[in-house]
Protein backbone atom coordinates (compact mmCIF):
# COMPACT_ATOMS: atom_id res chain seq x y z
CA UNK A 1 0.00 0.00 0.00
CA UNK A 2 1.40 3.41 -0.91
CA UNK A 3 0.56 6.79 0.48
CA UNK A 4 0.43 9.97 -1.50
CA UNK A 5 1.09 13.45 -0.12
CA UNK A 6 0.66 16.84 -1.69
CA UNK A 7 2.93 19.57 -0.38
CA UNK A 8 1.99 23.15 -1.12
CA UNK A 9 4.91 25.49 -1.53
CA UNK A 10 4.10 28.83 0.02
CA UNK A 11 5.80 31.92 1.36
CA UNK A 12 5.76 32.30 5.12
CA UNK A 13 6.82 35.13 7.39
CA UNK A 14 8.02 34.58 10.95
CA UNK A 15 7.61 37.35 13.52
CA UNK A 16 7.39 37.69 17.29
CA UNK A 17 3.93 36.81 18.59
CA UNK A 18 2.00 40.07 18.91
CA UNK A 19 -1.42 38.90 20.10
CA UNK A 20 -2.50 40.62 23.31
CA UNK A 21 -3.09 37.27 25.03
CA UNK A 22 0.28 35.81 23.96
CA UNK A 23 2.83 35.01 26.65
CA UNK A 24 5.55 37.59 27.13
CA UNK A 25 9.23 36.85 26.58
CA UNK A 26 10.71 34.99 29.59
CA UNK A 27 14.28 35.36 30.94
CA UNK A 28 16.19 32.91 33.11
CA UNK A 29 19.82 33.07 34.24
CA UNK A 30 21.95 30.07 35.15
CA UNK A 31 25.24 30.11 37.05
CA UNK A 32 27.84 28.33 34.89
CA UNK A 33 29.81 27.32 38.00
CA UNK A 34 27.14 25.48 40.02
CA UNK A 35 24.18 25.37 37.59
CA UNK A 36 21.85 27.18 40.03
CA UNK A 37 19.14 29.06 38.16
CA UNK A 38 16.95 32.06 38.70
CA UNK A 39 13.22 31.69 38.46
CA UNK A 40 11.96 32.34 34.93
CA UNK A 41 10.49 35.84 34.73
CA UNK A 42 9.15 38.24 32.14
CA UNK A 43 11.18 41.07 33.71
CA UNK A 44 14.90 40.63 32.96
CA UNK A 45 15.79 42.85 35.92
CA UNK A 46 14.39 40.27 38.35
CA UNK A 47 16.56 37.51 36.84
CA UNK A 48 19.52 39.90 36.87
CA UNK A 49 18.95 40.75 40.54
CA UNK A 50 19.10 37.02 41.30
CA UNK A 51 22.53 36.83 39.61
CA UNK A 52 23.83 39.76 41.70
CA UNK A 53 22.58 38.07 44.88
CA UNK A 54 24.11 34.75 43.81
CA UNK A 55 27.55 36.21 43.06
CA UNK A 56 27.35 38.16 46.33
CA UNK A 57 26.96 34.88 48.24
CA UNK A 58 29.41 33.02 45.96
CA UNK A 59 32.13 35.45 44.77
CA UNK A 60 33.85 32.84 42.59
CA UNK A 61 30.62 32.22 40.58
CA UNK A 62 31.16 34.89 37.94
CA UNK A 63 29.77 33.30 34.77
CA UNK A 64 26.08 33.18 33.80
CA UNK A 65 24.08 31.84 30.87
CA UNK A 66 20.81 33.47 29.85
CA UNK A 67 17.94 31.42 28.45
CA UNK A 68 15.27 33.46 26.70
CA UNK A 69 11.92 31.99 25.74
CA UNK A 70 10.30 34.05 23.02
CA UNK A 71 7.07 33.13 21.27
CA UNK A 72 6.81 33.39 17.49
CA UNK A 73 4.03 33.36 14.91
CA UNK A 74 4.20 32.02 11.35
CA UNK A 75 2.01 33.85 8.84
CA UNK A 76 1.22 32.77 5.33
CA UNK A 77 2.13 35.65 3.00
CA UNK A 78 0.84 34.32 -0.32
Secondary structure, 3 states (H helix, E strand, C coil): CCCCCCCCCCCEEEEECCCCCCCCCEEEEEECCCCCECCCECCHHHHHHHHHHHHHHCCCCCCEEEEEECCEEEEECC
